[in-house]
């Protein structure tokens, strides 16, 4: 007997996009600048992908997210 769940496709796209919208925010390291002058910052995005901020360190990004009642998730 196979115990692997089969995903259902009956969730409307709009509902799928809203999953986690009020629960999580994502942190993604990005390079800012060109060449020698570039530096790494940590972009903060809502669950629907909207950029809402950036921080100098991952720890600062996570703290800002938690201060706003959300759970941080790291993207790479």
mmCIF file of the N, C-alpha and C atoms, coordinates in Angstrom:
data_MODEL
# 
_entry.id   MODEL 
# 
loop_
_atom_site.group_PDB 
_atom_site.id 
_atom_site.type_symbol 
_atom_site.label_atom_id 
_atom_site.label_alt_id 
_atom_site.label_comp_id 
_atom_site.label_asym_id 
_atom_site.label_entity_id 
_atom_site.label_seq_id 
_atom_site.pdbx_PDB_ins_code 
_atom_site.Cartn_x 
_atom_site.Cartn_y 
_atom_site.Cartn_z 
_atom_site.occupancy 
_atom_site.B_iso_or_equiv 
_atom_site.pdbx_formal_charge 
_atom_site.auth_seq_id 
_atom_site.auth_comp_id 
_atom_site.auth_asym_id 
_atom_site.auth_atom_id 
_atom_site.pdbx_PDB_model_num 
ATOM 1   N N  . UNK A 1 1  ? 0.840  -1.185 0.000  1.00 0.00 ? 1  UNK A N  1 
ATOM 2   C CA . UNK A 1 1  ? 0.000  0.000  0.000  1.00 0.00 ? 1  UNK A CA 1 
ATOM 3   C C  . UNK A 1 1  ? 0.886  1.249  0.000  1.00 0.00 ? 1  UNK A C  1 
ATOM 4   N N  . UNK A 1 2  ? 0.548  2.232  -0.807 1.00 0.00 ? 2  UNK A N  1 
ATOM 5   C CA . UNK A 1 2  ? 1.306  3.464  -0.939 1.00 0.00 ? 2  UNK A CA 1 
ATOM 6   C C  . UNK A 1 2  ? 0.721  4.526  -0.019 1.00 0.00 ? 2  UNK A C  1 
ATOM 7   N N  . UNK A 1 3  ? 1.528  5.085  0.896  1.00 0.00 ? 3  UNK A N  1 
ATOM 8   C CA . UNK A 1 3  ? 1.056  6.092  1.846  1.00 0.00 ? 3  UNK A CA 1 
ATOM 9   C C  . UNK A 1 3  ? 1.421  7.513  1.440  1.00 0.00 ? 3  UNK A C  1 
ATOM 10  N N  . UNK A 1 4  ? 1.829  7.708  0.198  1.00 0.00 ? 4  UNK A N  1 
ATOM 11  C CA . UNK A 1 4  ? 2.211  9.036  -0.267 1.00 0.00 ? 4  UNK A CA 1 
ATOM 12  C C  . UNK A 1 4  ? 0.961  9.813  -0.637 1.00 0.00 ? 4  UNK A C  1 
ATOM 13  N N  . UNK A 1 5  ? 0.831  11.006 -0.084 1.00 0.00 ? 5  UNK A N  1 
ATOM 14  C CA . UNK A 1 5  ? -0.334 11.850 -0.370 1.00 0.00 ? 5  UNK A CA 1 
ATOM 15  C C  . UNK A 1 5  ? -0.256 12.387 -1.788 1.00 0.00 ? 5  UNK A C  1 
ATOM 16  N N  . UNK A 1 6  ? -1.393 12.457 -2.428 1.00 0.00 ? 6  UNK A N  1 
ATOM 17  C CA . UNK A 1 6  ? -1.482 13.026 -3.765 1.00 0.00 ? 6  UNK A CA 1 
ATOM 18  C C  . UNK A 1 6  ? -1.997 14.450 -3.645 1.00 0.00 ? 6  UNK A C  1 
ATOM 19  N N  . UNK A 1 7  ? -1.251 15.425 -4.169 1.00 0.00 ? 7  UNK A N  1 
ATOM 20  C CA . UNK A 1 7  ? -1.712 16.812 -4.064 1.00 0.00 ? 7  UNK A CA 1 
ATOM 21  C C  . UNK A 1 7  ? -2.992 17.029 -4.858 1.00 0.00 ? 7  UNK A C  1 
ATOM 22  N N  . UNK A 1 8  ? -3.840 17.891 -4.329 1.00 0.00 ? 8  UNK A N  1 
ATOM 23  C CA . UNK A 1 8  ? -5.080 18.244 -5.013 1.00 0.00 ? 8  UNK A CA 1 
ATOM 24  C C  . UNK A 1 8  ? -4.901 19.594 -5.667 1.00 0.00 ? 8  UNK A C  1 
ATOM 25  N N  . UNK A 1 9  ? -5.558 19.781 -6.777 1.00 0.00 ? 9  UNK A N  1 
ATOM 26  C CA . UNK A 1 9  ? -5.481 21.038 -7.506 1.00 0.00 ? 9  UNK A CA 1 
ATOM 27  C C  . UNK A 1 9  ? -6.763 21.842 -7.377 1.00 0.00 ? 9  UNK A C  1 
ATOM 28  N N  . UNK A 1 10 ? -7.501 21.638 -6.287 1.00 0.00 ? 10 UNK A N  1 
ATOM 29  C CA . UNK A 1 10 ? -8.768 22.337 -6.148 1.00 0.00 ? 10 UNK A CA 1 
ATOM 30  C C  . UNK A 1 10 ? -8.675 23.638 -5.354 1.00 0.00 ? 10 UNK A C  1 
ATOM 31  N N  . UNK A 1 11 ? -7.464 24.043 -4.986 1.00 0.00 ? 11 UNK A N  1 
ATOM 32  C CA . UNK A 1 11 ? -7.265 25.312 -4.282 1.00 0.00 ? 11 UNK A CA 1 
ATOM 33  C C  . UNK A 1 11 ? -7.132 26.419 -5.327 1.00 0.00 ? 11 UNK A C  1 
ATOM 34  N N  . UNK A 1 12 ? -8.035 27.383 -5.302 1.00 0.00 ? 12 UNK A N  1 
ATOM 35  C CA . UNK A 1 12 ? -7.940 28.474 -6.281 1.00 0.00 ? 12 UNK A CA 1 
ATOM 36  C C  . UNK A 1 12 ? -6.600 29.197 -6.177 1.00 0.00 ? 12 UNK A C  1 
ATOM 37  N N  . UNK A 1 13 ? -6.096 29.665 -7.311 1.00 0.00 ? 13 UNK A N  1 
ATOM 38  C CA . UNK A 1 13 ? -4.789 30.324 -7.368 1.00 0.00 ? 13 UNK A CA 1 
ATOM 39  C C  . UNK A 1 13 ? -4.702 31.485 -6.390 1.00 0.00 ? 13 UNK A C  1 
ATOM 40  N N  . UNK A 1 14 ? -5.741 32.284 -6.272 1.00 0.00 ? 14 UNK A N  1 
ATOM 41  C CA . UNK A 1 14 ? -5.729 33.439 -5.369 1.00 0.00 ? 14 UNK A CA 1 
ATOM 42  C C  . UNK A 1 14 ? -5.584 32.989 -3.916 1.00 0.00 ? 14 UNK A C  1 
ATOM 43  N N  . UNK A 1 15 ? -6.240 31.899 -3.549 1.00 0.00 ? 15 UNK A N  1 
ATOM 44  C CA . UNK A 1 15 ? -6.118 31.364 -2.190 1.00 0.00 ? 15 UNK A CA 1 
ATOM 45  C C  . UNK A 1 15 ? -4.709 30.818 -1.952 1.00 0.00 ? 15 UNK A C  1 
ATOM 46  N N  . UNK A 1 16 ? -4.149 30.161 -2.968 1.00 0.00 ? 16 UNK A N  1 
ATOM 47  C CA . UNK A 1 16 ? -2.793 29.638 -2.836 1.00 0.00 ? 16 UNK A CA 1 
ATOM 48  C C  . UNK A 1 16 ? -1.799 30.771 -2.610 1.00 0.00 ? 16 UNK A C  1 
ATOM 49  N N  . UNK A 1 17 ? -1.949 31.871 -3.343 1.00 0.00 ? 17 UNK A N  1 
ATOM 50  C CA . UNK A 1 17 ? -1.058 33.015 -3.190 1.00 0.00 ? 17 UNK A CA 1 
ATOM 51  C C  . UNK A 1 17 ? -1.162 33.642 -1.805 1.00 0.00 ? 17 UNK A C  1 
ATOM 52  N N  . UNK A 1 18 ? -2.318 33.531 -1.178 1.00 0.00 ? 18 UNK A N  1 
ATOM 53  C CA . UNK A 1 18 ? -2.536 34.149 0.122  1.00 0.00 ? 18 UNK A CA 1 
ATOM 54  C C  . UNK A 1 18 ? -2.029 33.283 1.284  1.00 0.00 ? 18 UNK A C  1 
ATOM 55  N N  . UNK A 1 19 ? -1.644 32.029 1.022  1.00 0.00 ? 19 UNK A N  1 
ATOM 56  C CA . UNK A 1 19 ? -1.166 31.158 2.096  1.00 0.00 ? 19 UNK A CA 1 
ATOM 57  C C  . UNK A 1 19 ? 0.033  31.782 2.782  1.00 0.00 ? 19 UNK A C  1 
ATOM 58  N N  . UNK A 1 20 ? -0.032 31.899 4.069  1.00 0.00 ? 20 UNK A N  1 
ATOM 59  C CA . UNK A 1 20 ? 1.080  32.423 4.857  1.00 0.00 ? 20 UNK A CA 1 
ATOM 60  C C  . UNK A 1 20 ? 1.225  33.929 4.825  1.00 0.00 ? 20 UNK A C  1 
ATOM 61  N N  . UNK A 1 21 ? 0.343  34.621 4.113  1.00 0.00 ? 21 UNK A N  1 
ATOM 62  C CA . UNK A 1 21 ? 0.492  36.063 3.934  1.00 0.00 ? 21 UNK A CA 1 
ATOM 63  C C  . UNK A 1 21 ? 0.553  36.807 5.257  1.00 0.00 ? 21 UNK A C  1 
ATOM 64  N N  . UNK A 1 22 ? -0.188 36.359 6.241  1.00 0.00 ? 22 UNK A N  1 
ATOM 65  C CA . UNK A 1 22 ? -0.208 37.042 7.537  1.00 0.00 ? 22 UNK A CA 1 
ATOM 66  C C  . UNK A 1 22 ? 0.589  36.303 8.598  1.00 0.00 ? 22 UNK A C  1 
ATOM 67  N N  . UNK A 1 23 ? 1.409  35.332 8.139  1.00 0.00 ? 23 UNK A N  1 
ATOM 68  C CA . UNK A 1 23 ? 2.145  34.513 9.095  1.00 0.00 ? 23 UNK A CA 1 
ATOM 69  C C  . UNK A 1 23 ? 3.657  34.532 8.901  1.00 0.00 ? 23 UNK A C  1 
ATOM 70  N N  . UNK A 1 24 ? 4.110  34.620 7.653  1.00 0.00 ? 24 UNK A N  1 
ATOM 71  C CA . UNK A 1 24 ? 5.545  34.523 7.393  1.00 0.00 ? 24 UNK A CA 1 
ATOM 72  C C  . UNK A 1 24 ? 6.033  35.675 6.523  1.00 0.00 ? 24 UNK A C  1 
ATOM 73  N N  . UNK A 1 25 ? 7.324  35.935 6.626  1.00 0.00 ? 25 UNK A N  1 
ATOM 74  C CA . UNK A 1 25 ? 8.020  36.857 5.733  1.00 0.00 ? 25 UNK A CA 1 
ATOM 75  C C  . UNK A 1 25 ? 9.343  36.193 5.388  1.00 0.00 ? 25 UNK A C  1 
ATOM 76  N N  . UNK A 1 26 ? 9.815  36.448 4.198  1.00 0.00 ? 26 UNK A N  1 
ATOM 77  C CA . UNK A 1 26 ? 11.008 35.794 3.694  1.00 0.00 ? 26 UNK A CA 1 
ATOM 78  C C  . UNK A 1 26 ? 12.202 36.741 3.682  1.00 0.00 ? 26 UNK A C  1 
ATOM 79  N N  . UNK A 1 27 ? 13.361 36.201 3.981  1.00 0.00 ? 27 UNK A N  1 
ATOM 80  C CA . UNK A 1 27 ? 14.609 36.967 3.963  1.00 0.00 ? 27 UNK A CA 1 
ATOM 81  C C  . UNK A 1 27 ? 15.515 36.360 2.904  1.00 0.00 ? 27 UNK A C  1 
ATOM 82  N N  . UNK A 1 28 ? 15.975 37.219 2.008  1.00 0.00 ? 28 UNK A N  1 
ATOM 83  C CA . UNK A 1 28 ? 16.821 36.755 0.909  1.00 0.00 ? 28 UNK A CA 1 
ATOM 84  C C  . UNK A 1 28 ? 18.064 37.634 0.814  1.00 0.00 ? 28 UNK A C  1 
ATOM 85  N N  . UNK A 1 29 ? 19.246 37.031 0.860  1.00 0.00 ? 29 UNK A N  1 
ATOM 86  C CA . UNK A 1 29 ? 20.468 37.820 0.696  1.00 0.00 ? 29 UNK A CA 1 
ATOM 87  C C  . UNK A 1 29 ? 20.588 38.297 -0.751 1.00 0.00 ? 29 UNK A C  1 
ATOM 88  N N  . UNK A 1 30 ? 20.892 39.575 -0.925 1.00 0.00 ? 30 UNK A N  1 
ATOM 89  C CA . UNK A 1 30 ? 21.071 40.129 -2.266 1.00 0.00 ? 30 UNK A CA 1 
ATOM 90  C C  . UNK A 1 30 ? 22.296 41.034 -2.274 1.00 0.00 ? 30 UNK A C  1 
ATOM 91  N N  . UNK A 1 31 ? 22.942 41.101 -3.422 1.00 0.00 ? 31 UNK A N  1 
ATOM 92  C CA . UNK A 1 31 ? 24.094 41.993 -3.599 1.00 0.00 ? 31 UNK A CA 1 
ATOM 93  C C  . UNK A 1 31 ? 23.584 43.339 -4.087 1.00 0.00 ? 31 UNK A C  1 
ATOM 94  N N  . UNK A 1 32 ? 24.093 44.395 -3.479 1.00 0.00 ? 32 UNK A N  1 
ATOM 95  C CA . UNK A 1 32 ? 23.728 45.757 -3.858 1.00 0.00 ? 32 UNK A CA 1 
ATOM 96  C C  . UNK A 1 32 ? 25.000 46.460 -4.315 1.00 0.00 ? 32 UNK A C  1 
ATOM 97  N N  . UNK A 1 33 ? 24.955 47.095 -5.464 1.00 0.00 ? 33 UNK A N  1 
ATOM 98  C CA . UNK A 1 33 ? 26.123 47.793 -5.992 1.00 0.00 ? 33 UNK A CA 1 
ATOM 99  C C  . UNK A 1 33 ? 26.833 46.970 -7.041 1.00 0.00 ? 33 UNK A C  1 
ATOM 100 N N  . UNK A 1 34 ? 27.904 47.546 -7.577 1.00 0.00 ? 34 UNK A N  1 
ATOM 101 C CA . UNK A 1 34 ? 28.656 46.901 -8.643 1.00 0.00 ? 34 UNK A CA 1 
ATOM 102 C C  . UNK A 1 34 ? 30.104 46.660 -8.228 1.00 0.00 ? 34 UNK A C  1 
ATOM 103 N N  . UNK A 1 35 ? 30.650 45.552 -8.694 1.00 0.00 ? 35 UNK A N  1 
ATOM 104 C CA . UNK A 1 35 ? 32.070 45.263 -8.534 1.00 0.00 ? 35 UNK A CA 1 
ATOM 105 C C  . UNK A 1 35 ? 32.567 45.339 -7.108 1.00 0.00 ? 35 UNK A C  1 
ATOM 106 N N  . UNK A 1 36 ? 33.676 46.043 -6.923 1.00 0.00 ? 36 UNK A N  1 
ATOM 107 C CA . UNK A 1 36 ? 34.327 46.165 -5.620 1.00 0.00 ? 36 UNK A CA 1 
ATOM 108 C C  . UNK A 1 36 ? 33.432 46.851 -4.589 1.00 0.00 ? 36 UNK A C  1 
ATOM 109 N N  . UNK A 1 37 ? 32.543 47.728 -5.050 1.00 0.00 ? 37 UNK A N  1 
ATOM 110 C CA . UNK A 1 37 ? 31.691 48.467 -4.128 1.00 0.00 ? 37 UNK A CA 1 
ATOM 111 C C  . UNK A 1 37 ? 30.418 47.743 -3.736 1.00 0.00 ? 37 UNK A C  1 
ATOM 112 N N  . UNK A 1 38 ? 30.247 46.504 -4.199 1.00 0.00 ? 38 UNK A N  1 
ATOM 113 C CA . UNK A 1 38 ? 29.012 45.792 -3.864 1.00 0.00 ? 38 UNK A CA 1 
ATOM 114 C C  . UNK A 1 38 ? 29.059 45.278 -2.428 1.00 0.00 ? 38 UNK A C  1 
ATOM 115 N N  . UNK A 1 39 ? 27.876 45.135 -1.858 1.00 0.00 ? 39 UNK A N  1 
ATOM 116 C CA . UNK A 1 39 ? 27.775 44.614 -0.496 1.00 0.00 ? 39 UNK A CA 1 
ATOM 117 C C  . UNK A 1 39 ? 26.529 43.753 -0.403 1.00 0.00 ? 39 UNK A C  1 
ATOM 118 N N  . UNK A 1 40 ? 26.484 42.918 0.592  1.00 0.00 ? 40 UNK A N  1 
ATOM 119 C CA . UNK A 1 40 ? 25.366 42.017 0.802  1.00 0.00 ? 40 UNK A CA 1 
ATOM 120 C C  . UNK A 1 40 ? 24.381 42.641 1.782  1.00 0.00 ? 40 UNK A C  1 
ATOM 121 N N  . UNK A 1 41 ? 23.112 42.670 1.417  1.00 0.00 ? 41 UNK A N  1 
ATOM 122 C CA . UNK A 1 41 ? 22.049 43.087 2.329  1.00 0.00 ? 41 UNK A CA 1 
ATOM 123 C C  . UNK A 1 41 ? 20.998 41.983 2.339  1.00 0.00 ? 41 UNK A C  1 
ATOM 124 N N  . UNK A 1 42 ? 20.073 42.061 3.269  1.00 0.00 ? 42 UNK A N  1 
ATOM 125 C CA . UNK A 1 42 ? 19.064 41.027 3.422  1.00 0.00 ? 42 UNK A CA 1 
ATOM 126 C C  . UNK A 1 42 ? 17.690 41.634 3.162  1.00 0.00 ? 42 UNK A C  1 
ATOM 127 N N  . UNK A 1 43 ? 17.142 41.307 1.983  1.00 0.00 ? 43 UNK A N  1 
ATOM 128 C CA . UNK A 1 43 ? 15.844 41.822 1.564  1.00 0.00 ? 43 UNK A CA 1 
ATOM 129 C C  . UNK A 1 43 ? 14.741 41.077 2.308  1.00 0.00 ? 43 UNK A C  1 
ATOM 130 N N  . UNK A 1 44 ? 13.698 41.808 2.674  1.00 0.00 ? 44 UNK A N  1 
ATOM 131 C CA . UNK A 1 44 ? 12.548 41.236 3.380  1.00 0.00 ? 44 UNK A CA 1 
ATOM 132 C C  . UNK A 1 44 ? 11.351 41.299 2.443  1.00 0.00 ? 44 UNK A C  1 
ATOM 133 N N  . UNK A 1 45 ? 10.696 40.145 2.254  1.00 0.00 ? 45 UNK A N  1 
ATOM 134 C CA . UNK A 1 45 ? 9.549  40.038 1.360  1.00 0.00 ? 45 UNK A CA 1 
ATOM 135 C C  . UNK A 1 45 ? 8.365  39.408 2.095  1.00 0.00 ? 45 UNK A C  1 
ATOM 136 N N  . UNK A 1 46 ? 7.164  39.850 1.764  1.00 0.00 ? 46 UNK A N  1 
ATOM 137 C CA . UNK A 1 46 ? 5.967  39.210 2.297  1.00 0.00 ? 46 UNK A CA 1 
ATOM 138 C C  . UNK A 1 46 ? 5.760  37.880 1.582  1.00 0.00 ? 46 UNK A C  1 
ATOM 139 N N  . UNK A 1 47 ? 4.818  37.096 2.048  1.00 0.00 ? 47 UNK A N  1 
ATOM 140 C CA . UNK A 1 47 ? 4.568  35.780 1.471  1.00 0.00 ? 47 UNK A CA 1 
ATOM 141 C C  . UNK A 1 47 ? 4.136  35.863 0.005  1.00 0.00 ? 47 UNK A C  1 
ATOM 142 N N  . UNK A 1 48 ? 3.563  36.983 -0.402 1.00 0.00 ? 48 UNK A N  1 
ATOM 143 C CA . UNK A 1 48 ? 3.157  37.112 -1.807 1.00 0.00 ? 48 UNK A CA 1 
ATOM 144 C C  . UNK A 1 48 ? 4.268  37.682 -2.684 1.00 0.00 ? 48 UNK A C  1 
ATOM 145 N N  . UNK A 1 49 ? 5.459  37.871 -2.119 1.00 0.00 ? 49 UNK A N  1 
ATOM 146 C CA . UNK A 1 49 ? 6.608  38.301 -2.894 1.00 0.00 ? 49 UNK A CA 1 
ATOM 147 C C  . UNK A 1 49 ? 6.891  39.788 -2.885 1.00 0.00 ? 49 UNK A C  1 
ATOM 148 N N  . UNK A 1 50 ? 6.036  40.578 -2.260 1.00 0.00 ? 50 UNK A N  1 
ATOM 149 C CA . UNK A 1 50 ? 6.240  42.027 -2.228 1.00 0.00 ? 50 UNK A CA 1 
ATOM 150 C C  . UNK A 1 50 ? 7.424  42.381 -1.325 1.00 0.00 ? 50 UNK A C  1 
ATOM 151 N N  . UNK A 1 51 ? 8.343  43.185 -1.854 1.00 0.00 ? 51 UNK A N  1 
ATOM 152 C CA . UNK A 1 51 ? 9.489  43.640 -1.058 1.00 0.00 ? 51 UNK A CA 1 
ATOM 153 C C  . UNK A 1 51 ? 9.007  44.707 -0.080 1.00 0.00 ? 51 UNK A C  1 
ATOM 154 N N  . UNK A 1 52 ? 9.355  44.537 1.200  1.00 0.00 ? 52 UNK A N  1 
ATOM 155 C CA . UNK A 1 52 ? 8.901  45.488 2.216  1.00 0.00 ? 52 UNK A CA 1 
ATOM 156 C C  . UNK A 1 52 ? 10.039 46.112 3.011  1.00 0.00 ? 52 UNK A C  1 
ATOM 157 N N  . UNK A 1 53 ? 11.268 45.664 2.774  1.00 0.00 ? 53 UNK A N  1 
ATOM 158 C CA . UNK A 1 53 ? 12.376 46.262 3.504  1.00 0.00 ? 53 UNK A CA 1 
ATOM 159 C C  . UNK A 1 53 ? 13.669 45.528 3.264  1.00 0.00 ? 53 UNK A C  1 
ATOM 160 N N  . UNK A 1 54 ? 14.697 46.008 3.946  1.00 0.00 ? 54 UNK A N  1 
ATOM 161 C CA . UNK A 1 54 ? 16.009 45.382 3.870  1.00 0.00 ? 54 UNK A CA 1 
ATOM 162 C C  . UNK A 1 54 ? 16.753 45.677 5.165  1.00 0.00 ? 54 UNK A C  1 
ATOM 163 N N  . UNK A 1 55 ? 17.717 44.831 5.467  1.00 0.00 ? 55 UNK A N  1 
ATOM 164 C CA . UNK A 1 55 ? 18.514 45.006 6.678  1.00 0.00 ? 55 UNK A CA 1 
ATOM 165 C C  . UNK A 1 55 ? 19.970 44.708 6.359  1.00 0.00 ? 55 UNK A C  1 
ATOM 166 N N  . UNK A 1 56 ? 20.861 45.246 7.181  1.00 0.00 ? 56 UNK A N  1 
ATOM 167 C CA . UNK A 1 56 ? 22.293 45.037 6.994  1.00 0.00 ? 56 UNK A CA 1 
ATOM 168 C C  . UNK A 1 56 ? 22.711 43.610 7.342  1.00 0.00 ? 56 UNK A C  1 
ATOM 169 N N  . UNK A 1 57 ? 22.011 42.976 8.292  1.00 0.00 ? 57 UNK A N  1 
ATOM 170 C CA . UNK A 1 57 ? 22.356 41.607 8.682  1.00 0.00 ? 57 UNK A CA 1 
ATOM 171 C C  . UNK A 1 57 ? 21.096 40.745 8.679  1.00 0.00 ? 57 UNK A C  1 
ATOM 172 N N  . UNK A 1 58 ? 21.303 39.435 8.590  1.00 0.00 ? 58 UNK A N  1 
ATOM 173 C CA . UNK A 1 58 ? 20.173 38.511 8.650  1.00 0.00 ? 58 UNK A CA 1 
ATOM 174 C C  . UNK A 1 58 ? 19.497 38.597 10.018 1.00 0.00 ? 58 UNK A C  1 
ATOM 175 N N  . UNK A 1 59 ? 20.283 38.768 11.062 1.00 0.00 ? 59 UNK A N  1 
ATOM 176 C CA . UNK A 1 59 ? 19.727 38.856 12.408 1.00 0.00 ? 59 UNK A CA 1 
ATOM 177 C C  . UNK A 1 59 ? 18.805 40.067 12.533 1.00 0.00 ? 59 UNK A C  1 
ATOM 178 N N  . UNK A 1 60 ? 19.211 41.206 11.961 1.00 0.00 ? 60 UNK A N  1 
ATOM 179 C CA . UNK A 1 60 ? 18.359 42.400 11.990 1.00 0.00 ? 60 UNK A CA 1 
ATOM 180 C C  . UNK A 1 60 ? 17.073 42.177 11.201 1.00 0.00 ? 60 UNK A C  1 
ATOM 181 N N  . UNK A 1 61 ? 17.176 41.506 10.070 1.00 0.00 ? 61 UNK A N  1 
ATOM 182 C CA . UNK A 1 61 ? 15.990 41.213 9.262  1.00 0.00 ? 61 UNK A CA 1 
ATOM 183 C C  . UNK A 1 61 ? 15.027 40.318 10.032 1.00 0.00 ? 61 UNK A C  1 
ATOM 184 N N  . UNK A 1 62 ? 15.547 39.256 10.642 1.00 0.00 ? 62 UNK A N  1 
ATOM 185 C CA . UNK A 1 62 ? 14.698 38.348 11.419 1.00 0.00 ? 62 UNK A CA 1 
ATOM 186 C C  . UNK A 1 62 ? 14.042 39.087 12.585 1.00 0.00 ? 62 UNK A C  1 
ATOM 187 N N  . UNK A 1 63 ? 14.802 39.950 13.264 1.00 0.00 ? 63 UNK A N  1 
ATOM 188 C CA . UNK A 1 63 ? 14.251 40.697 14.397 1.00 0.00 ? 63 UNK A CA 1 
ATOM 189 C C  . UNK A 1 63 ? 13.128 41.620 13.942 1.00 0.00 ? 63 UNK A C  1 
ATOM 190 N N  . UNK A 1 64 ? 13.313 42.302 12.821 1.00 0.00 ? 64 UNK A N  1 
ATOM 191 C CA . UNK A 1 64 ? 12.277 43.204 12.304 1.00 0.00 ? 64 UNK A CA 1 
ATOM 192 C C  . UNK A 1 64 ? 11.017 42.438 11.951 1.00 0.00 ? 64 UNK A C  1 
ATOM 193 N N  . UNK A 1 65 ? 11.184 41.274 11.374 1.00 0.00 ? 65 UNK A N  1 
ATOM 194 C CA . UNK A 1 65 ? 10.026 40.445 11.010 1.00 0.00 ? 65 UNK A CA 1 
ATOM 195 C C  . UNK A 1 65 ? 9.281  40.007 12.263 1.00 0.00 ? 65 UNK A C  1 
ATOM 196 N N  . UNK A 1 66 ? 10.023 39.528 13.263 1.00 0.00 ? 66 UNK A N  1 
ATOM 197 C CA . UNK A 1 66 ? 9.383  39.071 14.507 1.00 0.00 ? 66 UNK A CA 1 
ATOM 198 C C  . UNK A 1 66 ? 8.702  40.220 15.249 1.00 0.00 ? 66 UNK A C  1 
ATOM 199 N N  . UNK A 1 67 ? 9.290  41.419 15.191 1.00 0.00 ? 67 UNK A N  1 
ATOM 200 C CA . UNK A 1 67 ? 8.675  42.590 15.828 1.00 0.00 ? 67 UNK A CA 1 
ATOM 201 C C  . UNK A 1 67 ? 7.321  42.920 15.212 1.00 0.00 ? 67 UNK A C  1 
ATOM 202 N N  . UNK A 1 68 ? 7.116  42.483 13.977 1.00 0.00 ? 68 UNK A N  1 
ATOM 203 C CA . UNK A 1 68 ? 5.858  42.724 13.286 1.00 0.00 ? 68 UNK A CA 1 
ATOM 204 C C  . UNK A 1 68 ? 4.926  41.521 13.331 1.00 0.00 ? 68 UNK A C  1 
ATOM 205 N N  . UNK A 1 69 ? 5.212  40.580 14.235 1.00 0.00 ? 69 UNK A N  1 
ATOM 206 C CA . UNK A 1 69 ? 4.326  39.454 14.482 1.00 0.00 ? 69 UNK A CA 1 
ATOM 207 C C  . UNK A 1 69 ? 4.347  38.366 13.428 1.00 0.00 ? 69 UNK A C  1 
ATOM 208 N N  . UNK A 1 70 ? 5.411  38.312 12.630 1.00 0.00 ? 70 UNK A N  1 
ATOM 209 C CA . UNK A 1 70 ? 5.519  37.286 11.591 1.00 0.00 ? 70 UNK A CA 1 
ATOM 210 C C  . UNK A 1 70 ? 6.674  36.347 11.906 1.00 0.00 ? 70 UNK A C  1 
ATOM 211 N N  . UNK A 1 71 ? 6.692  35.220 11.234 1.00 0.00 ? 71 UNK A N  1 
ATOM 212 C CA . UNK A 1 71 ? 7.776  34.250 11.393 1.00 0.00 ? 71 UNK A CA 1 
ATOM 213 C C  . UNK A 1 71 ? 8.713  34.364 10.204 1.00 0.00 ? 71 UNK A C  1 
ATOM 214 N N  . UNK A 1 72 ? 10.014 34.590 10.445 1.00 0.00 ? 72 UNK A N  1 
ATOM 215 C CA . UNK A 1 72 ? 10.955 34.712 9.336  1.00 0.00 ? 72 UNK A CA 1 
ATOM 216 C C  . UNK A 1 72 ? 11.311 33.360 8.712  1.00 0.00 ? 72 UNK A C  1 
ATOM 217 N N  . UNK A 1 73 ? 11.497 33.373 7.396  1.00 0.00 ? 73 UNK A N  1 
ATOM 218 C CA . UNK A 1 73 ? 11.933 32.207 6.654  1.00 0.00 ? 73 UNK A CA 1 
ATOM 219 C C  . UNK A 1 73 ? 13.077 32.643 5.756  1.00 0.00 ? 73 UNK A C  1 
ATOM 220 N N  . UNK A 1 74 ? 14.186 31.908 5.772  1.00 0.00 ? 74 UNK A N  1 
ATOM 221 C CA . UNK A 1 74 ? 15.373 32.265 4.988  1.00 0.00 ? 74 UNK A CA 1 
ATOM 222 C C  . UNK A 1 74 ? 15.283 31.654 3.599  1.00 0.00 ? 74 UNK A C  1 
ATOM 223 N N  . UNK A 1 75 ? 15.496 32.457 2.575  1.00 0.00 ? 75 UNK A N  1 
ATOM 224 C CA . UNK A 1 75 ? 15.597 31.968 1.191  1.00 0.00 ? 75 UNK A CA 1 
ATOM 225 C C  . UNK A 1 75 ? 17.038 32.049 0.764  1.00 0.00 ? 75 UNK A C  1 
ATOM 226 N N  . UNK A 1 76 ? 17.461 31.133 -0.110 1.00 0.00 ? 76 UNK A N  1 
ATOM 227 C CA . UNK A 1 76 ? 18.819 31.219 -0.634 1.00 0.00 ? 76 UNK A CA 1 
ATOM 228 C C  . UNK A 1 76 ? 18.823 30.946 -2.107 1.00 0.00 ? 76 UNK A C  1 
# 
